[in-house]
Amino acid sequence: MRSVTYSMSVSLDGYIVGPDGGFDWTVPGEDVFRFWIDEIRDVGVHLLGRRLYETMLYWETADQDASLDDAGLEWAALWNPLPKVVFSTTLSTVQGQARLASGGVAEEIERLRAEPGEGDIAIGGATLAAEAAGAGLIDEYRAMVYPVLLGGGIPFFPRHEHRVDLELVETRTFSSSVVYLRHRVAR
């Protein structure tokens, strides 16, 4: 069965964006960006909320940006053909290899797991991840922890009404003092 992974950048105090909605502190260094490129190779489909989808729209035409370096071109070449499912109540159309979800996140994940296919089912966005976590559907949490305290904002971890035990699978420290933590849900 395909794993469901939730992977995002997070501040040391647990937020994916600050109180002002900013995430300029997540600009990846070369080694972190290379890591994200390698990670996306294992993704078969990416589920996104509207805000993350709109942020990632840049990559639909990034290959036309003359200032883009080789790593950026490589990311765009991997990201653009990747199937994406966008969860939004306000968008009526999406671009590229994206489609709008027809149901809730739990129904979409169960449908994707039942289909033949390879690669992880990746979730991006805290609101979407909270819904999947509440239904017990996330298999791995992958946090790229940045050395910054934001003091508030949108939390990486959803509020649960129940305990979730995790097993540490992998850690990695990057030259920019960013730390990657990968935990599997203990079942």
Backbone hydrogen bonds, N-H to C=O, Kabsch-Sander energy under -0.5 kcal/mol:
donor,donor_aa,acceptor,acceptor_aa,energy
5,T,3,S,-0.6
5,T,121,I,-2.2
6,Y,140,E,-2.5
7,S,5,T,-0.5
7,S,123,I,-1.2
8,M,142,R,-1.7
10,V,144,M,-2.5
11,S,15,Y,-2.7
12,L,146,Y,-0.9
12,L,148,V,-1.8
13,D,148,V,-0.7
14,G,11,S,-2.2
16,I,154,I,-3.0
17,V,154,I,-0.8
18,G,22,G,-2.6
21,G,18,G,-2.1
26,T,23,F,-1.9
27,V,24,D,-1.0
33,F,29,G,-2.8
34,R,30,E,-2.2
35,F,31,D,-1.6
36,W,32,V,-2.3
37,I,33,F,-2.3
38,D,34,R,-2.2
39,E,35,F,-2.5
40,I,36,W,-2.3
41,R,37,I,-0.8
42,D,39,E,-1.7
43,V,40,I,-1.5
44,G,120,D,-2.8
45,V,120,D,-1.6
46,H,83,P,-2.3
47,L,122,A,-3.7
48,L,85,V,-2.8
49,G,124,G,-1.2
50,R,87,F,-0.9
53,Y,49,G,-2.5
54,E,50,R,-2.8
55,T,51,R,-1.9
56,M,52,L,-2.6
57,L,53,Y,-0.8
58,Y,55,T,-0.9
59,W,56,M,-1.5
60,E,57,L,-1.9
61,T,57,L,-0.5
61,T,58,Y,-1.3
62,A,58,Y,-0.5
64,Q,61,T,-2.1
65,D,62,A,-2.4
66,A,64,Q,-0.8
68,L,65,D,-1.9
73,L,69,D,-2.3
74,E,70,D,-2.3
75,W,71,A,-2.5
76,A,72,G,-2.5
77,A,73,L,-2.2
78,L,74,E,-1.4
78,L,75,W,-0.6
79,W,75,W,-3.4
80,N,76,A,-2.4
82,L,78,L,-0.5
82,L,79,W,-0.9
84,K,97,Q,-2.2
85,V,46,H,-2.6
86,V,99,R,-2.9
87,F,48,L,-2.8
88,S,86,V,-0.7
97,Q,80,N,-0.6
98,A,95,Q,-1.4
99,R,84,K,-1.7
101,A,86,V,-2.9
108,E,104,G,-2.2
109,I,105,V,-2.7
110,E,106,A,-2.3
111,R,107,E,-2.2
112,L,108,E,-2.6
113,R,109,I,-2.5
114,A,110,E,-1.5
115,E,111,R,-1.2
120,D,42,D,-3.1
121,I,3,S,-3.2
122,A,45,V,-2.4
122,A,120,D,-0.8
123,I,5,T,-2.9
124,G,47,L,-2.6
129,A,125,G,-2.4
130,A,126,A,-2.4
131,E,127,T,-1.6
132,A,128,L,-2.1
133,A,129,A,-3.1
134,G,130,A,-2.4
135,A,131,E,-1.1
136,G,133,A,-1.8
137,L,132,A,-2.7
139,D,4,V,-2.5
140,E,4,V,-1.8
141,Y,183,H,-2.7
142,R,6,Y,-3.3
143,A,141,Y,-0.5
143,A,181,L,-2.8
144,M,8,M,-2.2
144,M,142,R,-0.5
145,V,143,A,-0.9
145,V,179,V,-3.3
146,Y,10,V,-3.0
146,Y,144,M,-0.5
148,V,146,Y,-2.4
150,L,148,V,-0.5
154,I,17,V,-1.2
156,F,14,G,-2.9
160,H,158,P,-0.5
167,E,184,R,-3.1
169,V,182,R,-3.2
170,E,182,R,-1.6
172,R,180,Y,-1.6
174,F,178,V,-3.1
177,S,174,F,-2.1
179,V,145,V,-2.3
180,Y,172,R,-3.3
181,L,143,A,-2.8
182,R,170,E,-2.6
183,H,141,Y,-3.0
183,H,181,L,-0.5
184,R,167,E,-2.8
185,V,139,D,-3.0
186,A,165,D,-2.8
187,R,185,V,-0.5
